[in-house]
Amino acid sequence: MKQMIGAVSAAAMAVAMAVPAMAEDGLKIGMTFQEMNNPYFVSMQEALTDAAKDLGAEVVVTDAGHDVAKQISDVEDMLTQGIDILLLNPTDSAGIESAVHMAKAQDVIVVAVDANANGPVDTFVGSKNRDAGYQSCKYLADALGGSGEVAILDGIPVVPILQRVEGCKAALAEYDGITLVDTQNGRQDRSVALGVVENMIQSHQNLAGIFSVNDGGAMGALAAIQGSGRDIKLTSVDGAPEAVAAIAAGGPFIETTAQFPRDQVRVGLAMALAQKWGARVVPSEVPIDVRVVDAENAADFSW
């Protein structure tokens, strides 16, 4: 841990020393997102844009739309534009490896953000997704008094989502009275999740709780629960504004374990800049903490 803190401190110092030179050198930053129809990634882009303005840097942003072939093509286009840094939010950790190799072959610094990528990535900055899933499902189990049937609303099988499910199952396993009766894929999409959760509720008359792997799916689940008239508690991961507002208002949606997307991209950029300007102790991985948001603190929370 001390080594990690020292490495991050050195990186921050390198960034501070580098700022005047970067504006003169015409720094170009590329960032490719797995999707941009999610407020989580929109907030990341906003933070990146603000940081780039402070640095006098140019930013190129693309949206893969969960299509790894498009994301590879987008990276190729960025490389032809002469980017110095590639911030990579992979839609497929394994499938994007060829793009990582292409970038490194051109001496571009590659930092994976939110989800890691295969290949010679310089640094990965991401939330503690397993912890997020664990905390949300522990909260759910405690809210149910340690007893009852629960279900998981799963999502696209990228590493962060898989880790959230893993953490959730680990938490639920600690309660002898909790039974996991169903796991279905809501694709992290409100409209898909609505139909999936409606089916869950109809299929399980004693269903008492649902964990959603993200807030987009959770909002669809919330609509299904409210439509059913059943007393079913809902928890999730992300900390999206709409979800936080629903929790603050009271009702079935009782908790989301919040991530910090703006901080992830800021730290990711800092790691890349530190390496570009000579830091030799930049960490290979920087985990970002998560935080439980419930009725007690929802009114004061925002990304």
SETI-781791 format. One record per residue (C-alpha): x, y negated, z negated. Coordinates in pm, whole numbers, plus 50000, padded with zeros to 5 digits. Layout:
BEGIN
    px    py    pz
     X     Y     Z
...
END
This chain:
BEGIN
    px    py    pz
 50000 50000 50000
 50285 49759 49915
 50441 49830 50254
 50109 49754 50424
 50069 49423 50238
 50424 49325 50320
 50375 49410 50685
 50056 49208 50710
 50222 48913 50535
 50513 48924 50776
 50271 48938 51066
 50081 48635 50939
 50404 48438 50902
 50505 48527 51256
 50170 48405 51385
 50201 48073 51203
 50551 48012 51341
 50444 48105 51692
 50143 47876 51737
 50323 47571 51886
 50509 47785 52138
 50200 47976 52248
 50019 47667 52370
 50318 47584 52589
 50361 47934 52726
 50004 47973 52857
 49916 48279 52652
 49652 48497 52816
 49442 48738 52609
 49218 49007 52754
 48945 49179 52558
 48725 49457 52688
 48415 49550 52488
 48227 49879 52495
 47905 49673 52509
 47790 49315 52472
 47417 49360 52403
 47490 49406 52034
 47516 49107 51794
 47809 49283 51627
 48024 49251 51938
 47885 48909 52026
 48012 48780 51692
 48353 48934 51770
 48367 48749 52100
 48271 48423 51931
 48552 48462 51677
 48801 48546 51952
 48697 48245 52158
 48738 48014 51859
 49081 48158 51778
 49194 48122 52138
 49093 47755 52139
 49306 47696 51831
 49598 47863 52006
 49550 47694 52342
 49520 48040 52495
 49310 48168 52785
 49071 48456 52722
 48934 48711 52970
 48639 48913 52835
 48462 49209 52998
 48167 49433 52910
 48204 49804 52987
 47839 49883 52924
 47949 50217 52772
 48098 50318 53109
 48460 50431 53064
 48531 50416 53439
 48423 50052 53444
 48631 49979 53136
 48942 50125 53300
 48873 49916 53611
 48824 49607 53394
 49163 49662 53230
 49326 49701 53572
 49175 49368 53675
 49303 49201 53359
 49652 49333 53423
 49651 49182 53772
 49559 48851 53606
 49874 48870 53394
 49739 48913 53043
 49993 48918 52759
 49770 49089 52503
 49495 49347 52549
 49236 49376 52273
 49061 49703 52341
 48723 49807 52203
 48702 50148 52371
 48379 50302 52491
 48556 50641 52495
 48868 50685 52282
 49009 50968 52494
 48885 50851 52832
 49052 50510 52804
 49402 50651 52749
 49512 50594 53109
 49433 50223 53074
 49645 50204 52759
 49939 50358 52946
 49891 50113 53235
 49898 49818 52999
 50207 49938 52815
 50384 50000 53148
 50349 49625 53208
 50475 49540 52857
 50133 49424 52743
 50066 49447 52370
 49763 49668 52305
 49552 49644 51992
 49244 49863 51951
 48961 49694 51763
 48671 49863 51582
 48740 50202 51747
 49084 50349 51814
 49208 50466 52152
 49436 50749 52256
 49777 50660 52388
 50053 50421 52281
 49834 50162 52107
 50045 49916 51908
 49794 49863 51626
 49443 49975 51541
 49222 49740 51338
 48890 49884 51230
 48638 49916 50953
 48648 50194 50699
 48363 50370 50876
 48367 50684 50668
 48341 50470 50356
 48050 50282 50515
 47854 50599 50580
 47936 50731 50236
 47827 50413 50058
 47500 50385 50249
 47400 50746 50186
 47502 50734 49823
 47284 50424 49788
 46998 50609 49957
 47033 50916 49736
 47047 50704 49422
 46739 50508 49532
 46555 50841 49566
 46656 50943 49217
 46885 51214 49354
 46599 51419 49496
 46412 51439 49826
 46429 51514 50198
 46638 51282 50414
 46730 51252 50781
 47014 51097 50979
 46951 50875 51281
 47270 50943 51476
 47424 50753 51767
 47671 50758 52056
 47951 51004 51963
 48241 50760 51939
 48483 50789 51648
 48332 50515 51424
 47986 50672 51449
 48120 51021 51385
 48303 50891 51078
 47988 50725 50942
 47796 51051 50974
 48081 51241 50810
 48082 50998 50517
 47704 51015 50487
 47700 51393 50471
 47977 51390 50210
 47772 51159 49990
 47449 51357 50031
 47632 51680 49943
 47702 51540 49596
 47330 51556 49510
 47180 51899 49447
 46829 51761 49487
 46885 51596 49826
 46812 51801 50138
 46919 51691 50485
 46629 51812 50701
 46696 51647 51039
 46961 51472 51248
 46858 51313 51577
 47022 51071 51816
 46871 50724 51843
 47149 50604 52075
 47197 50298 51847
 46908 50143 52038
 46594 49996 51882
 46344 50127 52136
 46497 50477 52151
 46522 50494 51773
 46157 50394 51735
 46038 50701 51924
 46291 50932 51762
 46195 50827 51410
 45825 50849 51486
 45887 51214 51577
 46094 51267 51263
 45816 51134 51044
 45553 51349 51213
 45772 51660 51186
 45864 51619 50818
 45570 51541 50594
 45793 51512 50286
 46059 51290 50443
 46169 51036 50181
 46474 50866 50330
 46656 50791 50656
 47015 50682 50719
 47082 50507 51049
 47436 50487 51184
 47383 50125 51287
 47146 49836 51237
 47018 49839 51594
 46878 50187 51545
 46767 50095 51195
 46539 49819 51323
 46361 50074 51542
 46343 50311 51246
 46198 50031 51032
 45918 49973 51284
 45839 50346 51288
 45831 50366 50908
 45609 50061 50880
 45377 50199 51146
 45344 50529 50963
 45236 50376 50635
 45465 50624 50457
 45696 50546 50166
 46031 50618 50334
 46350 50438 50233
 46600 50327 50498
 46973 50251 50482
 47220 50169 50756
 47564 50035 50853
 47666 49704 51013
 47531 49397 50833
 47358 49246 51137
 47163 48924 51067
 46825 49077 51153
 46885 49376 50927
 47005 49157 50640
 46692 48942 50674
 46472 49253 50662
 46646 49373 50347
 46609 49031 50184
 46236 49036 50263
 46186 49364 50074
 46026 49683 50202
 46153 50016 50334
 46488 49880 50454
 46684 49871 50128
 47055 49857 50221
 47314 49813 50494
 47685 49862 50443
 47828 49558 50614
 48132 49546 50836
 48319 49232 50928
 48351 49213 51307
 48488 48858 51312
 48763 48954 51070
 48850 49263 51272
 48918 49067 51589
 49102 48791 51402
 49331 49041 51231
 49374 49232 51557
 49484 48917 51737
 49717 48832 51450
 49883 49172 51474
 49932 49130 51848
 50074 48779 51815
 50309 48886 51537
 50455 49155 51762
 50476 48924 52061
 50677 48674 51861
 50926 48916 51716
 50783 49081 51405
 50935 49426 51363
 50716 49557 51082
 50368 49524 51231
 50150 49805 51088
 50015 50071 51319
 49678 50059 51144
 49494 49795 50944
 49173 49920 50775
 48909 49656 50698
 48693 49698 50390
 48313 49728 50403
 48053 49593 50160
 47711 49704 50038
 47437 49452 50115
 47104 49499 49939
 46821 49286 49801
 47049 49136 49538
 47302 48979 49777
 47136 48980 50122
 47029 48616 50104
 47393 48507 50068
 47550 48740 50325
 47643 48670 50686
 47902 48784 50934
END
